[in-house]
C-alpha cells in the first residue's frame, strides 16, 4: 500500500537523520530509547541550551508520581473516575524534558505504577487510561507542577467531553473539505463516498465526512475515491470513556470492503481491522484509517 510504504520510508529517514550518540571510539549506534535514557542520565551529553532539572529517568518517574498524587488526593472521597492524564510542557517537542516524558507515557510498566497509585488511594480509573503530552501550551503553568515548566492535568470522562475536539484530513483520496472538525457531542459522523448517496436497497443518507464521488464530479482525479463505499464508517464520541470511537458502517454489508487502522507514531505497523459493525476501535491521536488498502484518513486530537 502506497501510504504505508511512504510512512515506513519517512520513519526510516527520521531515524537515520536523528543525532546519534557514539562512544569515545566512535563505534556503535544506540537505540532511540537508550539515547533518551542516557540523555536524561548524563547531562553532559546534552547539546547547549538543553539544561534540565531532571538528573535521570528514575527521578522523573518519582516527580511525576508525586505530582499525580497531589492532584488526585481528594478524588478518593468521591465517585470520580479518571480516564486519562495530560502532561502540559512549556518546552519544545524535541527537548530533553519532553523526550523523557514521551518515553514514560509509552512505558506500560510506568502506566501500571500510576494505576497502583490510584488503587492505593481508592480512586477509580478507566482500564484504557490514556496519557498524553501537549508541548508549548499557553496555560502550562495552571496545572499541578511536576517541575518548572511542566504540569499534569487529571481528566475525567465529563471533563474530557468538554475538552476534546478532533480533526480528520485525507492523506490519500479527496474529500469535499480540506479538513473536518469533530465535536465531542455524541453526534455520529458518517464517512463515505458522496455527500448524500443512496444506499443500494437502503435509504438515502448524509455523509458528514464525504469523499468526492465520481457520480458527483466525473473527473479522473476522483477515481481513487471509488475505493470508498457510499457508507463505509462512523466516528462517534463516547462520553463515558472520553474518547472517539470508529465503527464499521452498518450499511457496509460486503465483507470484502476493508477498514484498517494504523498508528506509525506509536510503532503500530500491523494495524487493527474492523470487521464487525458492533465492535469499535478507540481512536488515538495520529491514527490512520485505511479504506480498502488505498484511501487514508488521518485522525488527530486538537489541543
N, C-alpha and C positions, 0 to 999 in steps of 0.2 A: 504494500500500500504506500503510495507516494508520500502521504502526510507522515506516516510513522517512520519511513526512511529518512525524511528530512529532519525529524526530531532526533533520531539516532545520530545523524551526522552533526547536528547542532550541538548535541551533548558531547560528542567526541571532540569537536573543535573547542568547546568550552573547557573541557578537562585538559586538553593539550595546551591551551593558552594560559591556564591558571599559573600563577607564580608557584614554582616548585621549590621545596626545601631540600637542600643537599647537605650531606655531611662534609667534614672538613676536606676529605679527599675528593669531594665532588661526585660521589658514587651513590646510586640508589635513590629512586624517587619514592616518596612516601605517599600512601593512600590519602585521599582528601580528608577523611575523618581523623587520621593520625596527625595530619598537618594542623587541623583545627585544634586538637587537644594540645599539641606541642606549642602552638602559638600562645595558648592560654597559660600553659605551664612555664613557659620561658619567655618573659617579656623582652629579653634582649634580642630575640629573633624578629620582633615586630618592626615594620617599616616606620620611619619617622611619622609622627602625628597620630599613632595608634596607641598611645599610652592608655592604660586601663587600670581601674581599681581592682580588677579581678586578678588574683595570683594564679589560680588554677581552676580546672573544671569542677573539682570537688567542692571548692569554696563557693563557686557559682551555684551549685546544687543547693547547698545549705542556705545561701542567701535567698534563693527563690522559695524554698520550703518555708523559711521563716516569714517571708512576706505573705505567702499564701495563708499561713496560719493566722497572721494578724488580720487578714482580710475576712476570713471565714469564721472567726472565733464566735461571733454572735449568731451565725446561721444555725448552729446546733440546737438553739432554743425554739426554732420554728419548724415549719414543714417545707422549707425551701429546698428545691433540688438544683444542684449545679450541673449545667450542661456543657460548660467549657470555660477556658481561661484565655484571656487575650493579654499578651505582653506588649506594652507600648514602649518603644525605644526611640529616643531622640537622636540616636546615632545613624549613620548611613548603613545601607543594607550590607555592605561588604566589610563593616567594621569588625574588630575582634569581638566586641561585646555581642553583636548580632550573630556572628559565626558560632559563638559558644551557645547562645540561646537556641539557634536552629538545630544544633547538634543534639541538645537536650530534648527539645519538644518532639523530635523524631525517635527518641530512645524509649522503647516500650518499658524497660525496667524503671526508668525515671517516672514515667506516667503511672506505673503501678505503685511507686512510692507516694506519689501525690494522692492516689486513691486510698492508700493505707492511712495517710494523714486525715483524710475526710472521715474514714470509718472510725478512727480513734476519737474523733470529736462528735460522732453521731450525726454526720452530715450526709444526706442522700446525694447521689450523683448518677448521671447517665452512664450506662456501660460504655457507650461510644463517646466518652468525654473527649472534647476537641480542644486542641491547643493551637493558638495562632500567634504570629508575630507581626506587628504593624510597626514599620520603621518611619521615623521622622514625622510623626503626627503633630498636630498643633497643640494637643492637650496632653502630652505625655506626663506632665507634672501633676495632673489631677488625681492620679491613681496611687494605690499603695506602693510606696517606693521599695524597690529591690536594692538599687544603688543609684548613684547620681545619674539622672537621665533615663532611667528605666523603671517602669511601674507595671503592676499587674492588676487586671480587672477580672472579677468573677462574673460569669454570665449565667443567668437562669433562663429557662425557656421563655418566660414572659419578657425578660429584658432583651433576649435575642430577637424576639418578634418585633420589638420596636426599632432595632438597630440594623438588621441585616438586609441590605439590598444586594442584588447580583446583576451581572451583565453577561449577555450572550452575543458572541460575534461569530461570523463564518470564517474558518480557516481554509476550507475547501468547499466550493459551492457558492451560490449567490443568493443572498437574502434581499427582500424588498427594502429593508432598512439597514444602515451601516451597523447598528447595534440595537439590542433590545434590553431595556432595564426591567428587572423583575422586582416586585414589591412583596414584602413578607405579609401578605394579607390573607392567604389561603386560596387565592384565585388559581384556577387551573390554566396554565399556559400551554396551549396545544401547539404542536410542532408538525409541520407537514409542507407539502408542495401545493402552492396556490393559496391565495388569501381566503377564498370562500368556496372550496371544492365540494363537489357532490360525491359522496361515498358510493361506490358500486353496491347496489342492493341495500343501501342505507340512506341516512339523512344527508342534508347539506350542512356543512359545519363551517366554523370560522377558525382559522389558524392565527394564533396570537404571534407566533414566530414563523413567518412564512417565507419559503423559498420561491423564487420566481418560477412559475410553471411554464413549460413550453406551450401550454394551452393559452397562457396569458400574453406571452411575448415569444413569438415563433422565430427565435434567433439562435444561431449556432452556439453562442457563449452560454446559453441557459440549458443546453442539453445535459450537462453534468447533473443538473437537479433532478433528472429522471431517475436517479438512484435513490431519491427520497419518495416515500409513499405519500398519498394525499393526507393521510393522518398516520404519523409514524411514532410520535412520543408525546409525553405530557410531563411538565415540570410543575410541582406544587410545593409551597412552603408549609412544613408541618410545625405548628406552634408548640406541640408537645415536646418535640425533640429539638426545636430551634434550628432546623436545617431544611434545605431544599432537597426534594426527592424527585428522582427521574423514574417515570413509569413507561413501559411499553404501551402504546395505544391499544385500547380495546377494539378499535376498528382495524387493527393490523392482524388480519386473520392468516395471512400466508406465512408459515414458519420459515420460509426461505429468506424473508426480509430480516436483516440483522440490525441489532443495536449493540454496540460495544463501547465501553468507557475505559480510557487510558488516563494516566497521570504521570507524565515523564518527569515532572519536577519532584515527584516522590519515588522515582525509580520504578514505576509500575509500567512495564512494557508488555506484560501478558494481557492485561485488561480484564474487565468483568463483562460478561454477556448477559443481556436482559432477554430472557426467552419466555417469561411469564408475566402477563399484564397485572397480576396481583402482587408481584414481588418487586419492590422498588430498589433503586440504588441511591444511597445518600451521597449527594454531590459534594465534592470537596473543591476548594479553590484550586484552579489550574486543570480541572478535569476536561478532557477532550471527548466529546460524544460523537461516535463514528456511525454513520448510516451506510449499511451495505458495503463496508470497507472502502468507501470512496469519499463521501461528503462528510465534513467535520465541523461541528460547532465547538467553540471554546467557551467554557463556563468560568467566571471569576467572581469572587465576592468583592464588594465595594467597601472601602473603609467607612 
